[in-house]
Amino acid sequence: MLTLLLLLGILPQVGPDTSRVIPLPPVVITATHSARALTDVPVPMQLVDANTITRTGAARLSDLLAEQPGLLLFEDHGTGLMLQGFEPDYTLFLIDGEPIIGRTASTLDLDRFTVQGLERIEIVRGPTSSLYGSEALAGVVNLIRRRPQSPLAASLHARTETHNTHQLGATSELKRGHLGASFLMDHYRTGGYDLTPDVYGPTAPALRDYTADALLQWDIGRRSHLSLSGRWHQQQRQSAFALQGLGYDEQHHQTDYSLNPRFALQVTRRLRLEASGYASSYTTRTHMTRQGDGALYYQDRFEQAYRKLELRTQHLLTDHQLLTLGSGIIQEALQGDRYTHRITAHSGFVLMQHEWALRPWVEIISGFRFDAHSDYKARLSPRLAVLFRPSDRYRLRASIGSGFKAPEFRQRYLVFTNAAAGYSVFGVMRFREELRRLQEEGQIAQLLIDPQKVSKLRPENSVALNVGGEIMLSSGLAFSLNAFHNEVRDLIDTQPVAQKTNQAFVYTYFNVERLFTRGIESTLTPWPSLTLALSYQYVETADRDVLEAIEAGQLFGRTLSGRDYRLRRNDYGGLMGRSRHSGTVHLRGEVPQTGIQFTLRGVWRSRYGYRDVDGNGVINRPDEYVPGYSLWHLTLERALNRHLKLQGGTFNLFDLRRPALMPFQPGRRWFVMLTLHV
Amino acid sequence: MRTGFLLFALSFVLTACDSGSTLREDQPIEVLTVKDLPADPLTSTDPQTGRPVGTGRYTFFSLRTSEIVLRYDEADRSDSASTAWDLAFQGTHILINGGSSGPGQGGAVVLSAPFEEITEAPADSAFRIDGQHECSNGVRRAICPGSGQGWYHYDTSTHIITPIPGRTIVVRTADGRYAKVRILSYYKGAPEPGQINPETHPARYYTFEYVFQPDGSRRLQ
């Protein structure tokens, strides 16, 4: 914290934010790598602060993020986050600025994270690959740990919820002189639920989840700062399913940990140096056995490791210019049943960023990051952002930037043959060798393309424009608006490359698809003390190839009565899982003379496509959509005494349930939570 | 994924109506519907993979008489080498009576146009013949097999086969006359496309509608 303040001290003081009437805006770090006032960041940014985190009463990150303005959930092998109309794999998640690994089918499951121990969550919208590299295409979500602040403090939390869900944990913090430490232990378990009793097995599995987290920090003298943070997490899931009348048990274990030493040195008043190391590992084990005799039906092991070393300097060139230079190396390793051997890949990057307060009312940030990788083509990600501040009540922002997502390991290294169906899928790095093997074995009937045409993949990449701003209305209301357009290219998909003698095909990966997402995000919040807040988001998405086929009159739909018709632009419902309209309502207040505080949240989204019925591969019929819905959550809170706080409430107040369309929505959930602070 | 649509963005040439035709323009041609044609339904289980399998044999159908010439489950296969049939069905595969598949003059072309819009068969140069014309996936077939290649779309998550809307198969019969075919369903009883359950509606049963022009002209209206 000390170094953070030191940096703040050397930051260009340009804003007239010293006004006594308005409290100072919160400070954020994710948008530029430097500590900045939230209102003075030139890119669209959102903050979920400690107060919001505790007052919702949510246990997991998924429940917390689901009710924030402009954030929607996307269910695909877990609960992922959809930002600016992108699928979950295009949003980078960080913990204290370091990437979180471990995705299942591209989704980073938000149910994996407890909200305990978090100080705040910073969300940057739009591509931020110029700072963070791969995956920061739709945006970045940075989970920031609570820093030790009191000499000695501890808290206990105990929570119980519908579906046999329990949470128990403790946090503690110490701060003595130059030393500080904070600890977190959290245990979460749920019995799962079953929305379809006539189908064997639960809809959501029973799970047990453990998190341990620690942060140690040491201010060495007045000019340097050392910290070490670590996190360990384990989740065990237990489920069952039936196949052809036989019951099977499924067990899934996942373990991940991360370790992050960090050193910061204020070399001179104008120069700051930061070095960080980061090591993370993610392991899963899936085991399916037949009930009765316990025979092994299927098992899969997967191990992923990530190591990074990064050096960064921040140099105050003049009183109005801050230059950030950084570079780092990354090693990734992977091992699993679907890969032939342990795979390691190396990459390196350099980054540069220039923050320039040109005039008191205009600030320009420019920067780029260059990523070179052993397995795919190098990538340059530039960004340019401008902030105008014509008066204290107006902020205008415009930014243009490029984001990318590296080809996934499976797209590079997968060696998979489906025993039942006979087809094979090979990652591009393994393709030639595996094809040669099949040819030597006489399994290839014919080649469909020249194998020499299979080459290194390009990262999936985007160019994005964000334009918007804020107005502080006289009544103390703040209105913000952001319009965005993301043009995405080189999306990776499989294509057949050879046919086997058994008629099945051999597939590998190519950069083929193009799409766009565009829309408007807006919020209306009373400011500074938030009592009622509204938000609305409009998102449009489309596959460029589908639009071309529509343009050419080559794409058709079949009506409910069976007639075929040529699709027009208006008939096309965009990409799956995207609601065109969505919004949130937050209402906070106090019940007079009871000391009870309430928080009511509403989340609404319009219909979204979820399947193709008429065989054209796109969303166009009414029965291809999940109807729109709204969810309401209410939390009540009362301090029992100086140390004890009682919270209770309900998620999904009106018990919305759609077992077939929304198996991830269990219906109304009651909860009670007791927090003890000492 | 969607390249199939583009690959089949075949421009088709509408040839001018034969001026010497003795046809009466108002002569009505019937639209016939064939229901639940069995195309080798899955009857047994492969002992090695555990997958359900059929016999591997085709059901042969005549567009001219609107009758099945030879069912997949009949032991005597001699009729398959005749010109009595026009289309043969086995699973998602459809053969024409010509080229490598039969002794007839058959051919076919899959057009990207709604059934009603096809008023005439295209020129013979547009027709494809089994064993001669290569599909994008390398197979030589008039009606290309594979999801998005020919007449159907296969959903990899639900494993449902759905006819692609706006695909019309123009067929040249074994005796050189023309017909157009639109496939409506691949499941027994032709259930609503959103409500297909292969347990209650077994796969490999074709329901299709077609128009056959008996007078030998290209007119298909």
Contacts between the chains, C-beta under 8 A, distances in Angstrom:
chain1	res1	chain2	res2	distance
A	419	B	49	6.8
A	420	B	49	5.0
A	420	B	50	7.3
A	420	B	51	5.5
A	421	B	51	8.0
A	446	B	138	4.9
A	447	B	138	7.8
A	448	B	136	7.6
A	448	B	137	5.9
A	448	B	138	4.8
A	493	B	1	5.8
A	495	B	3	7.6
A	496	B	137	5.6
A	496	B	146	7.9
A	499	B	137	6.5
A	499	B	138	5.4
A	499	B	139	7.3
A	505	B	137	6.9
A	505	B	146	8.0
A	512	B	3	7.2
A	513	B	1	7.2
A	513	B	2	8.0
A	543	B	2	6.6
A	545	B	2	4.8
A	545	B	3	7.3
A	545	B	5	7.8
A	545	B	6	6.9
A	546	B	2	5.8
A	548	B	6	7.4
A	549	B	2	6.7
A	549	B	5	4.6
A	549	B	6	6.4
A	549	B	9	7.4
A	552	B	9	6.0
A	554	B	5	5.6
A	554	B	6	7.3
A	554	B	8	7.6
A	554	B	9	4.7
A	554	B	112	4.9
A	554	B	166	7.9
A	555	B	5	5.9
A	555	B	166	7.3
A	556	B	112	7.5
A	556	B	114	6.5
A	556	B	164	7.5
A	556	B	165	4.2
A	556	B	166	2.4
A	556	B	167	7.7
A	557	B	165	5.3
A	557	B	166	7.7
A	558	B	163	7.9
A	558	B	165	3.8
A	558	B	193	7.2
A	560	B	192	7.9
A	562	B	184	6.7
A	563	B	114	7.9
A	564	B	114	4.1
A	564	B	115	6.3
A	564	B	116	8.0
A	564	B	165	4.6
A	564	B	166	4.8
A	564	B	182	7.5
A	565	B	114	6.8
A	565	B	165	7.8
A	565	B	166	7.8
A	566	B	114	7.2
A	566	B	166	6.9
A	611	B	155	7.8
A	611	B	158	7.3
A	612	B	153	7.4
A	612	B	155	6.6
A	612	B	162	7.6
A	613	B	162	7.3
A	613	B	193	4.9
A	613	B	194	4.4
A	614	B	162	6.6
A	614	B	165	5.2
A	614	B	193	5.8
A	615	B	152	6.8
A	615	B	153	4.1
A	615	B	162	3.1
A	615	B	163	5.6
A	615	B	164	4.8
A	615	B	165	6.1
A	615	B	193	7.2
A	616	B	5	7.9
A	616	B	153	7.0
A	616	B	164	6.1
A	616	B	165	5.4
A	616	B	166	7.5
A	617	B	1	6.7
A	617	B	2	5.9
A	617	B	5	7.7
A	617	B	148	7.3
A	617	B	153	5.9
A	618	B	2	7.9
A	621	B	194	7.9
A	623	B	194	4.6
A	624	B	194	7.9
